[in-house]
Amino acid sequence: MSGVEAILLGVYSGIGDHGERAAFLDARALIGCRHRLFLDAHHPGVLTGVAEDAGVQQRREAAAQHRLQVRDTLVAADPERWTIVEPGQPAGQRAAATMAAIEAGAERIWGGLLPQETDTGRRGGCEILWRDTDRGGYIPVIVVNHKVTDPRQPDPADHHPLTSDLYRWNPQPDKHVRTRPQPRDQQRLAHLYRMLQRHGQASPSLAGGAIGYHFDRILVHDLGPVLDDYDRRYAERIAVVRGELPTVPSKVPECRQCPWWTRAPEEGGLSCEKWLSEHRDVSLVAPGSRAEVLRRHGVETIDDLAAWTGDDPDDWQYEPFTETIVTARAWATGAPLVRRVDRVRVTRADVEVDVDLESFQEHGAYLWGTLLDGVYRPFVTWDPLPTEDEGRSFAEFWTWLMEVRADAAATGRTFAAYCYSRTAEDKWLYESARRFAGRPGVPTEREVQKFVDGPQWVDMFQAVSEQFICPNGKGLKKIAPVAGFAWRDPEAGGEASMSWYRLAVGYDGGEPDMSQRTRILEYNEDDVLATKTLRDWMTDRADAEVPAIADFARRPAASGADSNIAS
């Protein structure tokens, strides 16, 4: 296992006190694929030298930078209160320094590493150990590079999340935010609580904290309701690492960036992709928790699912189960789409604008690409994010879009703006309106809300989801080729564009790469062209080219020779 993979998954094997091979696990391995955990622990040499996924690497580097910023800011504000455990020391020395600081009653410890527990297998550290001056012990506070809360208008509801000031521990109900669910944060805090408890240093408050991307408050977690689930999860995961609990591949979202997807763990073995294909595993058409439910009912393969008869499973809580069966039958025959409806419909207008944005992590949206009457027009800033110039490009985009809409209304024509999967566009419309409020051309949040909640903002992803069953996935890169569209760049994708952006703006030093700017603009242009092509196809040809759900309801499952793998 490469050092990078060890950091990401938190798996470590070494020699224990009695000479046996000991397995250690930290909290990062509590969420995610169990089979990946097993492969990393039991085939450590296979990934040596394998390049880390670019998107994963960028997120890891950004998280490290965020932690440094938080450390420097907090320590500089009140250095006398802080004890720093230097990160460059060997693990044993760091753990000894941490325990010495705890025993000395240090008020706040940055970078603490707790002693590895050979018997339980736990290992882990924490950005902040905050002494509970009222009740004794320490409260773990983690620093993460994702959002832990969302802003909201003051809410008169009875229940509010607890948050604390960054510079003193004072949990209070916070009417101005709502919690963003982050099970990984809760599991990590529970893991740290159990490790502190082992040494009699866990605060009786059963509290933990998380400082998120915005670095404006500490979200306080009540760990009491989490501990039982954590204990069960940890027992399962450490059993996987120790080889006591067998695992097999199963398709989950994590597969997209996992090196084991295309690499066999041993010579002559199968990668996860090939194993799933050869076994016609049910997770290829019912990934994640859906497959777990189906396996509980004896459904292991796509053919098992396609041949299902009788009542629906009583614990099925997803799409209608009939559609799941049709998905299996469509996959088995190679059909990329199945119509749910007799006639496919999509909102059309006299004036149609396609919109697609490009953002960089949580730093901002640097490009709003548009397509009107076949003409691509980008609104962009090439100042490295975060930058005030982002407000200028956003204001220009919004002003132009509203002018096009107003002109259509003034001339008696209908108007619609289209995107694919509106989550990102909506997020950055609201975020930009908040961040650049009051500047010329920047809308208010209320104006954004009125537009995105209205009939003129059309999500093509929703139109596809409502009218088609998609055995190979619903992403634009999966659906648009069915309509005949192809991207110019074979590497086109959101993760790849992050790497292009770093080069395009000289993010890591050096001169900006103009060729990467061109690459980004062409990729963005292709995305809006793809949305337009898909819309035209749905209007003109989809009814004739896509089989209906009734066809598959009558059709028996195909043989394995006709299968295609969903990638």
Secondary structure, DSSP 8 states (H G I E B T S, - for coil): --HHHHHHH-EEEEE-TTSSEEEEE-GGGGSS-HHHHHHHHH-TTTTTT----HHHHHHHHHHHHHHHHHHHHHHHH-GGGEEE--TTS-HHHHHHHHHHHHHTT-SEEEEEEE---TTT-B-EEEEEEEE-TTT-SEEEEEE-SS-SEEE------S---EEE-SSS---EE-TTEEE---HHHHHHHHHHHHHHHHTT-B-TT-EEEEE-TT-S-EEEEE-GGGHHHHHHHHHHHHHHHTTSS-------GGGGG-GGGT--SSTT---HHHHHHHHTBGGGTSTTHHHHHHHHTT--BHHHHHT--SS--TT--SS-HHHHHHHHHHHHHT-S-EESSSS------SEEEEEEEEEETTTEEEEEEEEETTEEEEEE--S-SS-THHHHHHHHHHHHHHHHHHHHHHTT--EEEEESSTHHHHHHHHHHHHHTTTSTT---HHHHHHHHTSTTEEEHHHHHHHHEE-TT--SHHHHGGGGT---SSTT-SHHHHHHHHHHHTTTTSS---HHHHHHHHHHHHHHHHHHHHHHHHHHHTHHHHS-BHHHHHHS----GGG-----
